[in-house]
Amino acid sequence: MLTDDFGREVTGVRVSLTDRCNFDCVYCHNEGLGDTRGPMDPQDDEMRTDDVVRFLEVAEEFDVEAVKFTGGEPMLRQDLEEIIERTPNSMEVSLTTNGTFLPGRAEALVEAGLERVNVSQDALGAEAFAEITKSGAYDRVLEGVDAALEAGLDPVKLNMVVFEHTAGYVPEMVEHVAENDGLQLQLIEYMPELTGKPEWAIDIQRVHDWLAEQADEIEHREMHDRKRYWVDGGMVEIVDPVENPTFCANCHRVRVTHQGYLKGCLNRNDDLRPMGEMTRPEIREAFREVVANRVPYYGEYMIRNGDGEWEFNEEYIGV
């Protein structure tokens, strides 16, 4: 297992299979790359099936334990079931999706080896959902969640980005997961540094404080220094990376873009490393290099100045 200069082992990889998406969510940062979405048809620059599998086989050599497939919308890839089936057996396989294609495919994905799924659901109710996603697929998403549960994916995590547009929906989403067996809620802090519109950001501590008042039990996870709140039997977890050195100090993932570039940090695009023609030696070399150059974003790449404001660390400028 590879370890960076800050003692962080790389135990997982997050692989984007496409930047195409059938939604147009107002907060989307497309795995930190910004709005690169193009036509809905398959694109020549997307990694081929064999390339993805070859990368994962090399990652297994470095004792990577888990892979999460993302996009865009990864289920726009018609070879997704094949990719999952060919993923090394030693890896836990998960998927993040908007859920619209789970009806009719969830069972096949589980048969292929899918173990966990995160479904994006930022609101309850078609109108509120459409305002955020620019999609009229609310009912289809609910069907997708049901299909995932019926296929044996338990729990199903609902991803909700918390920002000005959605903060008021948090209580009803907490109630929703408490009332429906098999669901968990993952509240994700809005990241203005990736999406722009800093005026949409809210103080995530307010959400922590409210949940702490409601919770019957609070669990503190080592991973990313996250907190889980148990409210009326429902589990709610907050992912809060913004201005959080502890979060970055506990990051154990490397990302792969849909074009086959390795990415050591979600927040950075100055560390992209191509894997060439995706041969095993090229992948090994690129993987080692990216891990060796990984830097915690907050607390290292970004540091506080004398006024307590975050600024770039000159040590890494131009590197």
N, C-alpha and C positions, 0 to 999 in steps of 0.2 A: 504494500500500500504506500502510495506516495504522500509525502508530507511537505508542506511549504515552509518557508523560512520563519513562519510565525507559529509553527507547531500544529497546524491544522491539517489533519489527515483528510484526503479526498475519498469519501465513502460513497458518493452518489454523483450521477450525471443527469442533467436535464436536457433532453434532445428535442429541439424544435424540428418538426417534420415538414412544415410549410408556413409561409406567412399569409396564405390565403385564409379568408374567413367570411362566413355568411352573415356575421353580425358587424356592426360598426359602433362599438361601445365608445362612449365619449371619453373614457379614461384610459383607453388602450395604449400601452407602450410597446407592445409586440416584443416581449423578452428584452426590453431595453434598447432595441434598435430603432424605435420610433415608428412612424407610420410608413411602412414600406409595402403595404398591401397593394397588390396589382390585380390582374384578371383572375377570375375564379377557376379557369381551366388549369390543369397541371402545367407547371413551368419547368423549363429545361435546367434551371439553376438549382432545383431541389435535389438533395441527396437521393441517389437511387437506393432501392431496397438493399442491395448487396453492400453498398457503402455504409449504410446505417448498421447493418449486422456486423460488418467487419470492424467498425469502430467499437461496438459493444464487446466483441470478442477480445479486442486489445485491452479495453477497459477492465475486462475480467482478469486479464493477466496481472493488473495492478490492484487486484482484490477490491474493485468497486462492487458494492453490495446492492445498489438500487439504481433503477432508471425510471425517470418520469418523462413520458412523451407529451409534448406540448405543440403549440402552433404560434400564431394563427389558430385555426381549428384543425387539429390533427386528424379528425375523422373524415376530412375531405380527401385524405389519402386512402385510396381503395386497397392499398397493400398493407394497411395497418395490421390486420389480423396476421398476415404472413410475417411482418416484422416482429410482432409480439411472440409468435410461435417460434421464431428463430433466435429470439433473445436467449443468451446463456441461462441455463436453469438455475445457476447460483444467484441470479439477480432477482430482487423483488421488482415487479413491474406495475407501475401506476400510470394514470392518464389524467390530464386536465382537459376539459371539453365544455362546450356550451350546452351539450346534451341533446341537441336537436336530431342527431343521427343515432342515438342510442336505441330508440325503438327499432326492432328488427335486426340490430347488430350486437346488442349487449351480450346475448348468450354466446355468440360466436367468439367474441372477444374474451370472455371468461374461459371458454374451451381452449382458446389459443394460449392462455396463461396470464391474462390480466387479473391482478389481485386487488387493486384499489382504484377508485375514481373520484376526482373532484369535479363538480359541476358548477359552473358559474351561474349564480342566481342572486341578483342584486336587489330584488324587490318582490313583493307579493302583489299580484294584480296586474292585468295585462297593460293597463294604461301607464302605470309607473314603470313597469318593465320596459315598455317600448320607448319611453322617454330616455332611458339610459342606454339601451342597446341598439336603438334605431331598428328594431326588429319586431315583427308581429308574431313571433314564434313562442309566446309565453306558454300556451297550452302544450305545445310540442315539447318544451323543456320539462314540464311536469310529467309528461308521458315518459320522457327519457329517464328521469329520476326513478320512476316506478319500474321501468324496464331494468335498470341497473340493480335495484333491490331484488326483483324477481329472479334475476340471473345469478344472485348469490353474492353480489358485491355489498358487503356490510362491514363497516358503515359506509355510507355515501356522504362525502363532505360537500357542503354547499359553500362555494366561495363568494364572499360579498365584499366588494371594495367600499370602504367607508370614507365618504367625502361629503361635501355640502349637499349634494343631491340625494344621498342615501342615508345620512345619519339618522334621520327621523324614522326610518324603517327598521332600525335595529331591534327595538322591543318586540315588534310583531314577528320578526325573523327568529328571535330567541324563543318566543312562544311556539312558533311553527315547528322547530326541531324538537322541542320538549314534547309536543303532542304527536309526533310521528316517529315511530320506532325505526331505527336504522339510519337516521339522519344526524349529522353533526354540522355545526356552523363554524366556518373559518372566516373571521373578520380580518381583512387585509388593509393595512394603512395605505391611504392614497399617497403616491410618490410624485410630488410636483416636479422634482428634478428630472424625471423621465418623461413626463407628459405635458409640462407647461401648466399654465393656469394655476399659479400658487394660491390664488384667492379661493380656490375650491377646497383647500386643505382645512382640516379641523384638528383640534387638539385631541389626539387619540387617548390621552390620559383621562379625559372626561368619560370615555367609553369604559376604560378600565375601572374607574371609580364607580360608575353606575352598575356594572356587572358585579363588582365586589359587594355592593349593597344587596343585590338580588341573590347572590350565590349561596348555595347550601355547602359547597366545598370548592376550594381553590387548589389547583395543582400547578406546581412550578416545574417546567420541563427544562432539561439541560440543553436540548437543541435550541439554538438561537435565543436562549434565555426567555422562552415563551411562557405565558400563563394560560391555563385552562380553567374555565369557570363552569361549574355544574349548577344549572338552574332548573329546578323542578324536574330533574332527571335528564335534561338535555345538556349536551356538552358544547361549549363555545370556546374557541381558541382565538387569540389575537396574534396576528403576525405584524409586528411593528418595527420595521427596519430603519425608518427615517431618523437620522441624527442619533443612532443607537450603536455605539462602539461595541457593546456587549453582544449584540446581534451579529455584527460582522466578525467578531472574534470567534464566534461559534459556527461560522459558515463552513460547510464541508462539501460543497457542490461545485462542479465545473459544468459550464453550459456549452451546448453545441448549436450553432445557428443552422437554419434550414439549408444554407449554402455550403455547409461543411467547414465552418470556422469554429475553432475553440475560443471560449470566452471565459476568462477567469473570474469576472465580476459582473453581475447584472447591471450595475450602475455605469460601467465603463464600456466605451467602444474603441479606446486607444490601445487595448490589449488583445485585439482579435488576432488569432494565429491560424493561417490556412494549414490544412492537412494535405496539401498537394493533390496528387492523384489518388489519395486514399489507400495507398498501399500500407501494409502493416508496419514496415519500418518508418514510413513517414508519419503515420498516426502515433507510433510510440514516441518518436522524437518530439512531435508537436505537443503531445500530452505531457511529457516530462518538462518541457520548456514552460508551458502555461502554468503548471502547478508550481514550478520553481519561482515564477514571477508573480504569483498571487499575493495581493496585498489587501488587508482589511480596508474597506472603503472609508468608513468613519473611524477616526482615531489614528489613522495612518496616512492613507491617501488624502483624506480631508482631516485637517486638524484645527483646533480652536486657536484663534489669535488672542492678543492681550485683552480685547474687548469681549471675548467669549463667543465670537462669531466664527462660523466654519469657513475655512479657506483652503485652497489647494496647497499641499505640501510640496515645496519647491524641489525636494529630492526626487520627485517622480515626474516632474514636468519635462516633456520631451523624451521620456524613456519609452 
